[in-house]
């Protein structure tokens, strides 16, 4: 799927969407994608669990805080896991985290990318641990890409390096543990209520080590996501995607492009929460240089559009991470069949 998104010799035709969008979204090389998370960073929110703070020892907060810091997860996130390894390309393997140490290694990678390479500002506890963590880590699945040619010895065992990660949260688990992370930025409750028989999956915390931002690594991440989607019968994927910068006026062109050319259908709509919302229709369609606007979009967002994703109404300014976030909604039924054929109906292309 990602290989096809990145292959300049393949012409993608996204399912549905505005005709001008179909004409503009011709694949270009997707790497080196600056793969910031679809839901980057942890922020305190009235609508979700609080991030771990050294003083947060209230009983209702202590266990999620302990799990997030230690890498331990709730028993629900450890059951019905299926095969451990989801795919391989040469020395690279994609699999789900199994142990608390696996989760901590993913958190270290996230810290390196989000806080050391990018401009996010860590809480004191994160800076001390040099790991990115929040209360959601304790009940999410963590997808890992491992390099078996880059190992270190831990207690006499060779441990491969974690070079890519994605965080996955299924609806049935989110419903029992404080909801989705995305609910801190977008009003997704009406969206979920309109589709009571659909199974939603939140994608977040995606990042890849800078030296591994290439087609193979991104391909394995998407291969793992598709295998996970098939195993758990997921109907809809969603999450937040980020544009660098907190001044919507300076992002007027790409925001207007998303507003005019990738608007969400009414049945999949969700609005940005008012507190930090920013309008996206900052330029009229008649005065918009669509090609220039498309070039200004982050590679990850362009990749989702090629798959058939739609964009929610309104953006959210996230000053902690120095970004402006938009909502991505991707029903599985809208994914371009050519991308599904690339990985196989059940994700068998890179099966281990």
C-alpha positions as CSV (number, residue, x, y, z in Angstrom):
1,X,0.0,0.0,0.0
2,X,2.6,2.5,1.0
3,X,4.9,1.3,-1.7
4,X,2.2,2.1,-4.2
5,X,1.6,5.5,-2.5
6,X,5.3,6.2,-3.0
7,X,5.9,4.8,-6.4
8,X,6.1,7.6,-9.0
9,X,5.3,5.2,-11.8
10,X,1.9,4.2,-10.5
11,X,-1.1,6.4,-11.0
12,X,-3.4,6.3,-8.0
13,X,-7.1,6.9,-8.4
14,X,-8.6,7.5,-4.9
15,X,-12.1,6.1,-4.4
16,X,-14.6,8.8,-4.6
17,X,-13.7,12.4,-3.8
18,X,-13.7,15.6,-5.8
19,X,-12.6,15.2,-9.5
20,X,-9.9,17.9,-9.1
21,X,-8.5,16.0,-6.1
22,X,-8.3,12.8,-8.1
23,X,-6.4,14.7,-10.8
24,X,-4.0,16.3,-8.4
25,X,-3.2,13.3,-6.2
26,X,-0.7,11.6,-8.4
27,X,1.8,9.6,-6.3
28,X,5.2,11.0,-5.6
29,X,7.9,9.5,-3.5
30,X,6.4,9.4,0.1
31,X,9.7,9.0,1.9
32,X,11.4,10.6,3.7
33,X,8.1,11.2,5.4
34,X,8.2,13.2,8.5
35,X,6.0,10.7,10.2
36,X,4.7,12.5,13.2
37,X,1.8,10.8,15.0
38,X,-1.7,11.1,13.7
39,X,-2.4,12.0,17.3
40,X,0.9,13.5,18.3
41,X,1.7,14.1,22.0
42,X,-0.1,13.9,25.2
43,X,-2.1,16.9,26.4
44,X,-4.3,17.4,29.4
45,X,-7.9,17.4,28.4
46,X,-11.2,17.8,30.2
47,X,-12.6,14.9,28.0
48,X,-9.9,12.3,28.6
49,X,-7.4,10.8,31.0
50,X,-4.7,13.1,32.3
51,X,-1.1,12.5,31.4
52,X,1.1,11.2,34.2
53,X,2.4,13.9,36.5
54,X,4.5,13.2,39.6
55,X,1.8,14.7,41.8
56,X,-1.1,12.7,40.3
57,X,-1.6,10.1,42.9
58,X,-5.4,10.2,43.2
59,X,-6.7,6.5,43.1
60,X,-8.5,7.1,39.8
61,X,-5.3,8.3,38.2
62,X,-2.6,6.3,39.9
63,X,-3.0,3.0,38.0
64,X,-3.2,4.5,34.5
65,X,-0.2,6.7,35.4
66,X,1.7,3.7,36.7
67,X,0.9,1.6,33.5
68,X,1.9,4.4,31.2
69,X,5.2,5.0,32.9
70,X,6.2,1.4,33.3
71,X,4.9,0.2,29.9
72,X,2.5,-2.2,31.6
73,X,-0.9,-2.6,30.0
74,X,-4.4,-3.5,31.1
75,X,-5.3,-7.1,30.7
76,X,-7.8,-6.3,28.0
77,X,-5.1,-5.1,25.7
78,X,-3.1,-8.3,26.2
79,X,-5.9,-10.7,25.2
80,X,-6.9,-12.1,21.7
81,X,-3.6,-10.9,20.2
82,X,-3.3,-13.3,17.3
83,X,0.1,-13.9,15.7
84,X,2.9,-12.0,17.2
85,X,4.8,-11.3,13.9
86,X,2.7,-9.6,11.2
87,X,5.2,-9.3,8.5
88,X,8.9,-9.1,7.4
89,X,11.0,-7.4,4.7
90,X,14.6,-8.6,5.0
91,X,15.9,-7.8,8.5
92,X,12.9,-5.6,9.3
93,X,10.0,-7.2,11.2
94,X,6.6,-5.7,12.1
95,X,4.8,-7.0,15.1
96,X,2.8,-6.0,18.1
97,X,4.4,-5.1,21.5
98,X,4.3,-8.1,23.8
99,X,6.1,-7.0,27.0
100,X,6.3,-3.8,29.0
101,X,9.9,-3.4,27.8
102,X,8.5,-3.4,24.2
103,X,6.2,-0.5,25.1
104,X,9.0,1.4,26.8
105,X,11.2,1.0,23.7
106,X,8.4,2.5,21.5
107,X,8.1,5.4,24.0
108,X,11.8,6.1,23.7
109,X,11.6,6.2,20.0
110,X,8.6,8.6,20.2
111,X,10.5,10.8,22.6
112,X,13.5,10.9,20.3
113,X,11.4,11.9,17.3
114,X,8.8,14.2,18.9
115,X,10.8,16.0,21.5
116,X,14.4,15.8,20.4
117,X,14.0,16.1,16.6
118,X,10.8,18.1,16.5
119,X,9.6,21.0,18.6
120,X,7.2,19.3,21.1
121,X,7.7,20.4,24.8
122,X,7.9,17.4,27.2
123,X,6.5,17.4,30.7
124,X,9.0,17.1,33.5
125,X,8.4,13.4,34.0
126,X,8.9,12.6,30.3
127,X,12.1,14.6,30.2
128,X,13.4,12.7,33.2
129,X,12.5,9.3,31.7
130,X,13.4,10.4,28.1
131,X,10.2,8.6,27.0
132,X,6.9,9.9,25.6
133,X,4.0,8.4,27.5
134,X,0.4,9.1,28.5
135,X,-2.4,7.2,30.2
136,X,-3.6,5.8,26.8
137,X,-0.5,3.7,26.5
138,X,-1.8,1.3,29.1
139,X,-4.7,0.0,27.1
140,X,-3.5,0.5,23.5
141,X,-1.8,-2.0,21.2
142,X,1.6,-0.8,20.0
143,X,2.8,-1.7,16.5
144,X,6.6,-2.0,16.2
145,X,9.0,-2.2,13.3
146,X,12.2,-3.9,14.5
147,X,15.6,-4.1,12.7
148,X,17.2,-7.5,13.4
149,X,20.5,-6.2,11.9
150,X,20.8,-3.6,14.6
151,X,20.7,-5.3,18.0
152,X,22.0,-4.7,21.5
153,X,22.7,-7.2,24.3
154,X,20.2,-7.2,27.2
155,X,20.8,-9.8,29.9
156,X,22.7,-12.0,27.4
157,X,20.0,-11.7,24.7
158,X,20.1,-9.9,21.4
159,X,17.3,-7.3,21.3
160,X,16.5,-5.7,17.9
161,X,16.2,-2.0,17.6
162,X,12.7,-0.4,17.4
163,X,12.8,1.9,14.4
164,X,9.1,2.6,13.8
165,X,5.9,2.6,15.8
166,X,2.2,3.2,15.6
167,X,-0.4,3.2,18.5
168,X,-3.7,1.4,17.9
169,X,-6.9,1.8,20.0
170,X,-10.0,-0.2,19.3
171,X,-13.4,1.2,20.1
172,X,-14.5,-1.5,22.5
173,X,-11.5,-0.9,24.7
174,X,-11.7,2.9,24.5
175,X,-15.3,2.8,25.6
176,X,-14.3,1.1,28.8
177,X,-11.2,3.2,29.6
178,X,-12.0,6.9,29.1
179,X,-12.6,7.1,25.4
180,X,-10.4,8.0,22.5
181,X,-7.5,10.4,22.5
182,X,-9.0,12.2,19.5
183,X,-11.9,13.3,21.6
184,X,-9.7,15.8,23.3
185,X,-9.6,17.8,20.0
186,X,-12.7,16.8,18.0
187,X,-16.3,16.2,18.8
188,X,-16.4,12.6,17.7
189,X,-19.3,11.4,19.8
190,X,-22.0,12.2,17.1
191,X,-19.8,10.4,14.5
192,X,-19.7,7.3,16.7
193,X,-23.4,7.5,17.5
194,X,-24.3,7.6,13.8
195,X,-22.6,4.3,13.2
196,X,-23.4,2.1,16.2
197,X,-22.7,-1.1,14.3
198,X,-19.3,-0.1,12.9
199,X,-16.1,-0.9,14.6
200,X,-13.7,2.1,14.9
201,X,-9.9,2.1,15.2
202,X,-7.9,5.1,16.3
203,X,-4.4,5.4,14.8
204,X,-1.9,7.5,16.7
205,X,1.7,8.2,17.8
206,X,3.2,7.2,14.4
207,X,6.9,7.9,14.0
208,X,9.9,6.5,12.3
209,X,13.6,6.9,13.2
210,X,15.1,9.5,10.8
211,X,17.6,7.1,9.2
212,X,14.8,4.6,8.5
213,X,12.3,6.9,6.8
214,X,12.1,5.0,3.6
215,X,9.6,3.0,1.6
216,X,10.4,-0.3,3.3
217,X,9.8,0.9,6.9
218,X,6.6,2.8,6.0
219,X,5.4,-0.2,4.0
220,X,5.8,-2.5,6.9
221,X,3.9,-0.2,9.3
222,X,1.0,-0.1,6.9
223,X,1.2,-3.8,6.3
224,X,0.9,-4.3,10.1
225,X,-2.1,-1.9,10.3
226,X,-3.9,-3.7,7.5
227,X,-3.3,-7.1,9.1
228,X,-4.6,-5.8,12.4
229,X,-7.7,-4.2,10.8
230,X,-8.5,-7.6,9.1
231,X,-8.0,-9.6,12.3
232,X,-10.2,-7.4,14.4
233,X,-12.9,-6.6,11.8
234,X,-12.3,-2.9,11.8
235,X,-14.7,-0.8,9.7
236,X,-13.4,2.7,10.1
237,X,-9.9,4.2,10.9
238,X,-9.5,7.7,12.2
239,X,-7.2,10.0,14.1
240,X,-5.5,13.4,14.0
241,X,-2.9,14.5,11.4
242,X,-0.6,17.4,11.9
243,X,0.6,20.4,9.9
244,X,3.7,22.1,11.3
245,X,3.0,25.5,12.8
246,X,0.4,27.1,15.1
247,X,-0.6,30.1,12.9
248,X,-3.5,29.1,10.8
249,X,-3.1,32.1,8.5
250,X,0.4,30.9,7.5
251,X,-1.3,27.5,6.7
252,X,-4.2,29.0,4.9
253,X,-3.4,27.4,1.5
254,X,-3.1,23.7,2.7
255,X,-6.0,24.1,5.1
256,X,-8.2,25.6,2.4
257,X,-7.2,22.8,0.0
258,X,-8.3,20.2,2.5
259,X,-11.6,22.1,3.1
260,X,-12.5,22.4,-0.5
261,X,-11.1,19.2,-2.0
262,X,-11.4,16.6,0.7
263,X,-14.4,17.5,2.8
264,X,-16.0,14.8,4.9
265,X,-19.3,13.4,3.9
266,X,-22.1,14.3,6.3
267,X,-22.3,10.8,7.7
268,X,-18.6,10.9,8.7
269,X,-18.5,14.5,9.9
270,X,-17.0,15.7,13.2
271,X,-16.3,19.2,14.3
272,X,-13.2,20.6,16.0
273,X,-13.8,21.4,19.6
274,X,-14.4,25.2,20.0
275,X,-11.6,25.9,22.6
276,X,-8.7,25.7,20.1
277,X,-10.6,25.5,16.8
278,X,-9.4,27.2,13.7
279,X,-11.4,27.7,10.5
280,X,-10.1,25.9,7.4
281,X,-11.9,27.8,4.7
282,X,-9.4,30.6,4.8
283,X,-9.2,31.1,1.0
284,X,-12.0,30.9,-1.6
285,X,-11.7,28.0,-4.0
286,X,-11.5,30.3,-7.0
287,X,-8.3,32.0,-5.6
288,X,-6.6,28.8,-4.5
289,X,-3.5,27.4,-6.2
290,X,-4.4,23.8,-5.7
291,X,-1.1,22.3,-6.9
292,X,0.9,24.6,-4.6
293,X,-1.4,23.8,-1.7
294,X,-1.0,20.1,-2.3
295,X,2.8,20.4,-2.3
296,X,2.6,22.0,1.1
297,X,0.7,19.1,2.7
298,X,2.7,16.7,4.9
299,X,3.4,13.4,3.1
300,X,1.4,11.5,5.7
301,X,-1.7,13.5,5.0
302,X,-1.2,13.1,1.2
303,X,-0.9,9.4,1.7
304,X,-4.2,9.2,3.6
305,X,-5.9,11.2,0.9
306,X,-4.7,8.8,-1.8
307,X,-6.2,6.0,0.2
308,X,-9.6,7.7,0.2
309,X,-9.6,9.5,3.6
310,X,-11.8,12.5,4.2
311,X,-11.1,15.5,6.4
312,X,-13.3,16.6,9.3
313,X,-14.6,20.2,9.8
314,X,-12.3,22.6,11.3
315,X,-8.7,22.4,12.6
316,X,-7.2,22.5,16.1
317,X,-4.1,24.4,17.2
318,X,-1.9,22.4,19.4
319,X,0.6,24.8,21.0
320,X,2.4,22.1,23.0
321,X,3.4,20.3,19.9
322,X,3.7,23.4,17.7
323,X,1.2,22.0,15.2
324,X,-2.3,22.5,13.6
325,X,-4.2,19.3,13.6
326,X,-7.0,18.0,11.2
327,X,-9.2,15.0,11.6
328,X,-8.7,12.1,9.3
329,X,-11.6,9.7,8.7
330,X,-11.0,6.6,6.6
331,X,-13.8,4.0,6.2
332,X,-12.3,0.7,5.1
333,X,-15.0,0.5,2.3
334,X,-13.5,3.7,0.8
335,X,-9.9,2.4,0.5
336,X,-8.8,2.2,-3.1
337,X,-9.0,-1.5,-4.1
338,X,-5.6,-1.2,-5.8
339,X,-4.0,-0.6,-2.5
340,X,-5.8,-3.5,-0.9
341,X,-4.6,-5.7,-3.7
342,X,-1.1,-4.6,-3.1
343,X,-1.0,-6.1,0.4
344,X,-3.5,-8.9,-0.2
345,X,-7.1,-9.1,1.1
346,X,-5.8,-10.5,4.5
347,X,-2.4,-8.8,4.5
348,X,-0.4,-11.7,3.2
349,X,2.1,-9.8,1.0
350,X,4.8,-9.6,3.7
351,X,3.5,-12.4,5.9
352,X,6.3,-13.9,8.0
